[in-house]
Amino acid sequence: MGVIQKWFGFNGWKALSTSGRVGATILYRVLFVAGLAAAIIAYSYISGSEDPSIIWIAVVGFIWFLMFQFFINLIFVNSS
């Protein structure tokens, strides 16, 4: 498994879904959406504009996705 796949792949989600904890899976998905909303609101507030362009929303969403994938893999795959 390469470094990118190890830290940013979907192995954390696979480990979470095979454990049979449906409540935990739903909680992590809700946390992802809440974090994405907070990241977009924070970007809008920091940039000082009321309506950021769709390109910057996509960039912020992609960065949040990578950060969240990193945390999921850190917790469920690469934990000690």
C-alpha positions in Angstrom: 0.0 0.0 0.0 1.5 3.4 -1.0 1.8 6.3 1.3 -1.1 8.2 -0.4 -3.4 5.2 -0.3 -2.4 4.4 3.3 -3.1 7.9 4.7 -5.8 9.2 2.3 -7.5 6.1 0.9 -10.8 4.5 1.9 -9.3 1.8 4.1 -10.6 3.6 7.2 -14.1 3.5 6.0 -13.8 -0.1 5.0 -12.6 -1.0 8.5 -15.4 1.1 10.1 -18.1 -0.6 8.0 -16.8 -4.1 8.5 -16.8 -3.6 12.3 -20.7 -3.6 12.2 -21.0 -0.3 14.1 -23.8 1.4 12.2 -24.2 4.2 14.7 -20.5 5.1 14.5 -20.6 5.1 10.7 -23.6 7.5 10.7 -21.9 9.7 13.3 -18.7 10.0 11.2 -20.7 10.9 8.1 -22.6 13.5 10.0 -19.3 14.9 11.4 -18.0 15.1 7.8 -21.0 17.1 6.6 -20.9 19.4 9.7 -17.1 19.9 9.3 -17.6 20.6 5.6 -20.2 23.2 6.4 -18.0 24.8 9.0 -15.0 24.9 6.6 -17.1 26.6 3.9 -18.5 29.1 6.5 -15.0 29.8 7.9 -13.6 30.3 4.4 -16.4 32.7 3.6 -15.9 34.6 6.8 -12.1 34.8 6.5 -12.2 35.8 2.8 -14.6 38.6 3.6 -17.0 37.8 0.8 -20.6 36.9 1.1 -20.6 34.4 -1.7 -17.4 32.6 -2.5 -17.1 31.2 -6.0 -17.9 27.6 -6.7 -14.2 27.0 -7.5 -13.1 28.0 -4.0 -15.9 26.1 -2.4 -14.7 23.0 -4.3 -11.1 23.6 -3.2 -12.1 24.0 0.5 -14.3 20.9 0.2 -11.4 18.9 -1.3 -9.0 20.0 1.4 -11.6 19.1 4.1 -12.1 15.7 2.4 -8.4 15.0 2.5 -8.1 16.1 6.1 -11.1 14.0 7.1 -9.8 10.9 5.2 -6.5 11.4 7.0 -8.2 11.4 10.4 -10.4 8.4 9.6 -7.3 6.4 8.4 -5.4 7.5 11.4 -8.1 6.3 13.8 -9.1 3.0 12.2 -6.1 1.8 10.1 -2.9 3.3 11.3 -3.6 3.5 15.0 -1.3 1.9 17.5 
